Amino acid sequence: MTKLPCFYAPDTDAHDPRFWMLRGVPGPNKELPERARRLVAGLTRVGLTTIDPPVADHGPLRQIHTARYLDFLQNCWAEWQTFPAAGAEVVANLHPQKATQTYPQGIVGRAGWHMADTACPVGPSTWQAALRGVDTALAAADAVANGAGAAYALCRPPGHHADADMAAGHCFLNNSAIAAQALRARHDRVAVLDIDVHHGNGTQEIFYDRADVLTVSVHADPGSFYPFYLGYAHETGRGAGQGFNLNLPLPQGQGDAQWLAAIDQALTRIAEFAPGALVLALGLDAHENDPLRGLSVTTEGFARAARHIRAAGLPTVMVQEGGYLSDDLTDNIASFLGGWTQ
């Protein structure tokens, strides 16, 4: 097999968030540069090297995210620092119910509008790092569009919880959705398969009204697991997108057999859709030792998943999503990409 193109922008290390809160307890953020270093170590283990992506044409980014939101991300940290005794990062302390409410002018109000939770603090380098994450995803999409059978994008920060107008869950710009949008320039239909333990709620929201991008997510049941408010089986699309969203939630704690069966079900629906290309939102946090214990997939289970997905025969852009900082990250990415390239 031709060597898998892998892209990673080392300058995304400048995004080094501090604040996080879990179950009411503030603590250190988990989406740290060390995650990328451990993932790169996994690539090295299976003989893969990374390419620093060029600055991309950000047209697909502007097609996915609103201009208002992009302006907020670009400028919010500097505006936040004009407050006396401002915190080192932008962290929202209110979250509006938007349906009947008005977009505010002040930065505190806009932070609440554009940030769904406290897991996505914006620091001085967040905007530039997020743009380089987009460049990484677009480089992989470009490689696949130009004939590579598959390509891997080690994106930091991740993206699948970010919707068109809002950051959430460590995510600011939706790399997977942007890659899918870029691939639409070459293909009438594109599918997104998300196997992160958390539902890809931002990706679902972005494409929920569309029939040209099929979104499928295999994840832990959101009834008592992040993102809580989306990811249920009854969510199947809206308007023109009716029937083009498939959620396959699994009870917490399920292992390899149930997870792989759900991936096979997802692949069956994708085959029916017959896309020209696939975006794989690759989370590694379904692992049995992941700190949040959503599912119990083994390291070998990731290799088996890779073989199942590769067998679908679709040009595939793999976009790195989650996987909390843990000792297993290196093993799990090596297992998945080793399974893909064997």
GISULBEL-V363175 format. One line per field, one symbol per residue. phi: phi as a letter, one per 20 degrees, with the letter a starting at -180 (. if undefined). psi: psi as a letter, one per 20 degrees, with the letter a starting at -180 (. if undefined). burial: I if it has 24 or more other ideal C-beta (glycine too) atoms within 12 Angstrom, else O. A space follows every 50 residues. Layout:
# GISULBEL-V363175
phi->???
psi->???
burial->???
This chain:
# GISULBEL-V363175
phi->.ggffccbdgfffffcfdeabclndfaffdedgggffffffffggdndcd dffffefegffffedffffffgffdffffffffflfffcfcfdbbfefgd ddfeeffffffffdcfbeecfddfdfffffffffgffffffffffdoffb bddeecffbfeeefcbealmdcdegffffffffffdcfccdddddffege fffgffdfeddecedccdafgfgcbgemecoeffecoblfegndccdcfd ggnfdgffffffffffffffffflfebcddeeedefffdfgelfccfeff gffffgffffffmegcdedfdepfgbfegfffffffffffef
psi->qqppppppohiihhomqgqqpoljoqrqqimrhhghhhghhhghhkkqqq poqrprokghghhgqqhgghgghhihgghhiiqpkqriqopqjqoqoigk rpprhqhgghghgjohajjlqpahjgghghhhgghgghgghhgghjiphq qponppraiiipahjpqqljqgpngghggggghihiqhpqqpoojqhpqm hggghgjhjqiioppppprqpihkqpjgirjqhiojrqchjpikpppmqq qqiqbgghghhhghgghghghhhlrhrppoonqjjjqhjphilgrlprgh hhgggghgghihkqppopppdanqoriiggghhhgghghhi.
burial->OOOIIIIIIOOIIIIIIIIIOOOOOOOOIIIIIOIIOIIIIIIOOIOIOI IOIOOIOIOIIOIIIOOOIIOIIIOIIOOIOOOOOOOOIIIIOOOOOOOO OOOOOOIIOIIIIIIIIIIIIIIOIIIIIIIIIIIIIIIIIIIIIOOIII IIIIIIIIIIIIIIIIIIIIIIIIIIIIIIIIIIIOIOIIIIIIIIIIII IIIIIIIIOIIIIIIIIIIIIIOOIIIOOIIOOOIOIOOOOOOIIIIIII OIOIIIOIIIOIIIIIIOIIOOIOIIIIIIIIIIIIIIIIOIOIIIIIIO IIIIIIIIIIOIOIIIIIIIIIIIIIOIIIIIIIIIIIIIIO
